[in-house]
């Protein structure tokens, strides 16, 4: 038994290492197609040898995978990193535990189908409904640095990649199991050929289809917009200690000035939360806004998109919302916003809706706001807008994903359904330092480009600022942790992909299958009892 338990630990370590590679190194997405096989093998060994409490091993597998790939969260908050790793791994482990329960009543391949659809249904819940949401390790994200292999995401979105990963992993495991137990030798020749063909199809056809789409896809250009992304490179932990807002504004505008030719027309971009002096009831009176207007008056063909912490003050006795904080004799609400302005003085706003739990969002506020008040108000209470909307460069609508929002694929299709003809991302990834975190976040923008077939202009405070085309290819990008200014063009596109028009079909189908199979499982459990 000791030897078997040692084998379980070796399989756990091997699987966690294989599953981490796609998030840590470019062009390693293929490892996700076999990275879960060691865990499935360990599960089978535990069953055959009657090893109890296998949850210790599968929870350890998920903890290691989460820790190896997302340890960098500790750069911003050690407590948050520990919670994210342990809580996310716990949810994965619960799904695997449900799979083990299903093996008591389902036979053959059914428990493995149940595992796949349960997992994808959970990922969809993370992406759509959960207030405490951390979809960083959605299996389909494993291919974010291997984009030439998943051009078909324009039909399925990232959960199509999750389904692909599960189908191949389960197929490889079942064939390996058949070899090890001698069943392969007893299969007919036609059955072995069918199994080989199936493995070849589920593994190779998606690669072949993607290569075909990539080769023949032609960038749509219904016009172009010139874009300049300013990367001022301010340390967020010293942003207001080392330099005043006026000095920061001066640095940014100097960057723009250096990249603009006389008569330049286009969109200027500044990163997320660049300013913190915008009050929504008097936007035009803000110092930064006035400074930007003065600059734009010298360049009348330019518009400016910038991120801002924005506030709304209420001079009243009762709180306007549960997320409002006391402010003098009244109340204040805050938002993480994107603002577009031009020489007209207009201020078009979009409030970030997919908020980071803890630092921006107090989830389930009726429960946690009273607790947070007793702790002194340590959690963020940003308020997002209820419905997604586009911003405009002149008469051209475009979407602006603020930081974390670029992780949510189906959410970003909302910009396109509202008419966005190109996409932008503004972010500040410096909180994590020089770790895999900012590179992973950057790669997810490439998935959004494929899913929507929209050019993306990305502006990050410390990097990676970039221009990404409709195939998810990086046209140009800036350095990390250096001041930079990036100039480029984005092509306009009004066509909608299948994923944009019909949404996450794979996720919805998985939810339906999971519920039906869960009902069947419950009936069988109750009937047995």
Residue pairs with C-beta under 8 A, 6 or more apart in sequence:
1 49
1 51
4 45
4 46
4 49
4 51
5 51
7 42
7 45
8 42
8 45
8 46
8 51
8 54
8 57
9 57
11 38
11 39
11 41
11 42
11 45
12 38
12 39
12 42
12 57
12 58
12 60
12 61
12 64
13 64
14 38
15 35
15 36
15 37
15 38
15 39
15 42
15 61
15 65
16 61
16 64
16 65
16 68
17 68
18 31
18 34
18 35
18 38
19 31
19 32
19 35
19 36
19 65
19 69
19 142
20 65
20 68
20 69
21 28
21 31
21 35
22 28
22 29
22 30
22 31
22 32
22 35
22 142
22 143
22 144
22 145
22 146
23 69
23 137
23 141
23 142
23 436
23 440
24 68
24 69
24 436
25 145
26 145
26 146
27 145
27 146
28 145
28 146
29 142
29 143
29 144
29 145
29 146
29 149
29 150
30 146
30 149
31 142
32 139
32 142
32 143
32 165
33 164
33 165
33 168
33 169
33 172
33 203
34 168
34 169
34 172
35 165
35 169
36 165
36 166
36 169
36 173
37 169
37 172
37 173
37 176
39 58
39 61
39 96
40 112
40 169
40 170
40 173
41 173
41 176
41 177
42 54
42 57
42 58
42 61
43 54
43 58
43 96
43 100
44 173
44 177
45 51
46 54
46 57
47 103
54 100
55 93
55 97
58 93
58 96
58 97
59 89
59 90
59 93
62 88
62 89
62 90
62 92
62 93
62 96
63 85
63 86
63 89
65 89
65 137
66 84
66 85
66 88
66 89
66 92
66 137
67 85
69 136
69 137
69 436
69 440
70 81
70 84
70 85
70 136
70 137
70 437
71 81
71 85
71 435
72 81
72 432
72 433
72 435
72 436
72 437
73 80
73 81
73 84
73 85
73 432
73 437
74 80
74 81
74 82
75 431
75 432
75 433
75 435
75 437
76 359
76 431
76 432
77 358
77 359
80 358
80 359
84 134
87 132
87 134
88 134
88 137
91 122
92 119
95 115
95 118
95 119
95 122
96 115
98 114
98 118
99 111
99 112
99 114
99 115
99 118
101 521
102 110
102 111
102 114
102 115
102 517
102 521
103 111
104 525
105 521
105 524
105 525
105 528
106 114
106 517
106 521
106 524
109 170
109 174
110 517
112 170
112 173
112 174
113 513
113 517
114 514
114 517
114 521
115 166
115 170
116 163
116 166
116 167
116 170
116 510
117 510
117 511
117 513
117 514
117 517
118 514
118 517
118 518
119 139
119 162
119 166
120 159
120 162
120 163
120 166
120 506
120 507
120 510
120 514
121 507
121 510
121 511
121 513
121 514
121 515
123 135
123 138
123 139
123 140
123 159
123 162
123 507
124 159
124 504
124 507
124 508
124 510
124 511
126 133
126 134
126 135
126 138
127 133
127 135
127 138
127 159
127 408
127 409
127 410
127 411
127 504
127 507
128 410
128 504
128 507
131 357
131 361
131 363
131 364
132 357
132 363
133 354
133 357
134 357
135 141
135 407
135 408
136 407
136 440
138 158
138 159
138 162
139 161
139 162
139 165
139 166
140 150
140 153
140 157
140 158
140 159
140 160
140 161
140 162
140 164
140 165
140 447
141 158
141 161
141 444
141 447
142 161
142 165
143 149
143 150
143 161
143 447
144 440
144 443
144 444
144 446
144 447
145 443
145 446
147 446
147 447
147 450
147 471
147 472
147 473
148 210
148 211
148 214
149 206
149 207
149 210
149 211
150 160
150 161
150 206
150 210
150 447
150 450
151 209
151 210
151 211
151 213
151 214
151 217
151 450
151 471
151 472
152 160
152 206
152 209
152 210
152 213
153 160
153 161
153 409
153 447
153 450
153 451
153 499
154 213
154 450
154 451
154 452
154 453
154 497
154 498
154 499
155 497
155 498
155 499
156 163
156 499
156 505
156 506
157 409
157 410
157 451
157 499
157 503
157 504
157 506
157 507
158 409
158 447
158 451
159 409
159 504
159 506
159 507
159 510
160 506
162 506
163 506
163 510
164 202
164 206
167 202
168 199
168 202
168 203
171 198
171 199
171 202
171 203
172 199
175 184
175 195
175 199
177 183
178 184
178 187
178 195
184 192
187 195
214 471
217 470
217 471
219 469
219 470
219 471
219 491
220 453
220 470
220 491
220 492
220 493
220 495
221 491
221 492
221 493
222 421
222 491
222 492
222 493
222 494
223 396
223 491
223 492
224 489
224 490
224 491
224 492
225 266
225 267
225 393
225 396
225 422
225 489
225 490
225 492
226 264
226 265
226 266
226 267
226 487
226 488
226 489
227 266
227 267
227 268
227 269
227 457
227 467
227 487
227 488
227 489
227 490
228 256
228 259
228 260
228 266
228 267
228 268
228 269
228 485
228 486
228 487
229 269
229 457
229 458
229 459
229 465
229 478
229 485
229 486
229 487
229 488
230 252
230 255
230 256
230 268
230 269
230 270
230 271
230 459
230 485
231 255
231 271
231 459
231 460
231 461
231 462
231 463
231 465
231 478
231 482
231 483
231 484
231 485
231 486
232 248
232 251
232 252
232 255
232 270
232 271
232 274
232 461
232 483
233 461
233 462
233 463
233 481
233 482
233 483
233 484
234 243
234 248
234 430
234 461
234 462
235 242
235 430
235 462
236 428
236 430
236 431
236 461
237 431
239 248
240 276
243 251
245 275
245 276
245 277
245 287
245 288
246 287
246 291
248 274
249 275
249 288
249 291
249 292
251 483
252 270
252 274
253 291
253 292
253 295
255 483
255 485
256 268
256 295
256 485
258 485
259 485
259 487
260 299
260 302
263 301
264 299
264 301
264 302
265 301
265 302
266 301
266 302
266 303
266 393
267 302
267 303
267 304
267 305
267 393
267 424
267 457
268 302
268 303
268 304
268 305
269 304
269 305
269 306
269 424
269 426
269 457
269 459
270 304
270 305
270 306
270 307
270 426
270 459
271 306
271 307
271 426
271 427
271 428
271 459
271 460
271 461
272 307
272 336
272 338
272 402
272 403
272 426
272 427
272 428
272 461
273 307
273 308
273 309
273 336
273 428
274 306
274 307
274 308
274 461
275 286
275 288
275 289
275 306
275 307
275 308
275 309
276 308
276 309
277 286
277 287
277 288
278 286
278 288
278 289
278 308
278 309
278 310
278 311
278 337
278 339
279 285
279 286
279 310
279 311
279 312
279 313
280 310
280 311
280 312
280 335
280 349
281 312
281 313
283 289
283 339
283 347
284 290
284 293
284 345
284 347
288 308
289 341
289 347
292 304
292 306
292 341
293 341
293 343
293 345
295 304
296 302
296 303
296 304
296 341
296 342
296 343
297 343
300 343
302 342
303 340
303 341
303 342
303 393
303 394
304 340
304 341
304 342
305 338
305 339
305 340
305 391
305 400
305 424
305 426
305 459
306 338
306 339
306 426
307 336
307 337
307 338
307 339
307 402
307 426
307 428
308 337
308 338
308 339
309 334
309 335
309 336
309 337
310 334
310 335
310 336
310 337
310 339
310 349
310 351
311 332
311 333
311 334
311 335
312 332
312 333
312 334
312 335
313 327
313 330
313 331
313 332
314 320
314 324
314 330
314 331
314 332
314 333
315 329
315 330
316 330
316 331
319 331
320 331
320 333
321 333
321 383
322 365
322 366
322 369
323 333
323 362
323 365
323 369
323 381
323 382
323 383
324 331
324 332
324 333
324 381
325 331
325 332
325 333
325 334
325 377
325 381
326 332
333 381
333 383
334 381
334 382
334 383
335 351
335 352
335 382
335 383
335 384
336 351
336 352
336 355
336 360
336 382
336 402
336 403
337 349
337 350
337 351
337 352
337 402
338 349
338 350
338 352
338 391
338 400
338 402
338 426
339 347
339 348
339 349
339 350
340 346
340 347
340 348
340 391
340 392
340 393
341 347
341 348
348 391
348 392
350 385
350 389
350 390
350 391
350 400
350 402
351 383
351 384
351 385
352 360
352 382
352 384
352 402
352 403
352 404
352 405
353 384
353 385
353 386
353 388
353 405
353 411
354 384
354 404
354 405
354 407
354 408
354 411
355 361
355 380
355 382
355 384
355 404
356 380
356 403
356 404
357 363
358 379
358 380
359 379
359 380
360 380
360 382
361 379
361 380
361 381
361 382
362 368
362 369
362 372
362 379
362 380
362 381
365 381
368 379
369 381
372 378
372 379
388 399
388 411
388 414
388 415
388 418
389 418
390 397
390 398
390 399
390 415
390 418
390 419
390 420
391 397
391 398
391 399
391 400
392 398
396 421
396 422
396 492
397 418
397 419
397 420
397 421
398 415
398 420
398 421
398 422
398 423
398 424
399 412
399 414
399 415
399 416
399 418
399 420
399 422
399 423
399 424
399 454
400 415
400 423
400 424
400 425
400 426
401 412
401 415
401 423
401 424
401 425
401 426
401 445
401 448
402 425
402 426
402 427
403 425
403 426
403 427
403 428
403 429
405 411
405 412
406 412
406 425
406 427
406 441
406 444
406 445
406 448
407 441
407 444
409 447
409 448
409 451
409 499
409 504
410 499
410 503
410 504
410 507
412 423
412 448
412 451
412 452
413 451
413 452
413 499
413 500
413 503
415 423
415 452
416 423
416 452
416 454
416 496
416 500
417 496
417 500
419 494
420 454
421 454
421 492
421 493
421 494
422 454
422 455
422 456
422 457
422 490
422 491
422 492
422 493
423 448
423 449
423 452
423 454
423 455
423 456
423 457
424 456
424 457
424 458
424 459
425 445
425 448
425 456
425 457
425 458
425 459
426 458
426 459
426 460
427 441
427 458
427 459
427 460
427 461
428 460
428 461
428 462
429 437
429 438
429 441
429 442
429 460
429 461
429 462
429 463
429 464
430 438
430 461
430 462
430 481
432 438
434 480
434 481
438 460
438 462
438 463
438 464
438 480
439 464
442 458
442 460
442 464
442 466
442 477
445 456
445 458
445 466
445 468
446 468
446 472
446 473
446 474
447 472
448 454
448 456
449 455
449 456
449 468
449 469
449 470
449 471
449 472
450 470
450 471
450 472
451 497
451 499
451 500
452 497
452 499
452 500
453 470
453 493
453 495
453 497
454 470
454 493
455 467
455 468
455 469
455 470
455 490
455 491
455 492
455 493
456 466
456 467
456 468
456 490
457 466
457 467
457 488
457 490
458 464
458 465
458 466
458 467
458 468
459 465
459 486
462 480
462 481
463 478
463 479
463 480
463 481
463 482
463 484
464 477
464 478
464 480
465 477
465 478
465 484
465 486
466 474
466 475
466 476
466 477
466 478
466 486
467 474
467 475
467 476
467 477
467 486
467 488
467 489
467 490
468 474
468 475
469 475
469 491
470 491
470 493
475 488
476 486
476 488
477 486
478 484
478 485
478 486
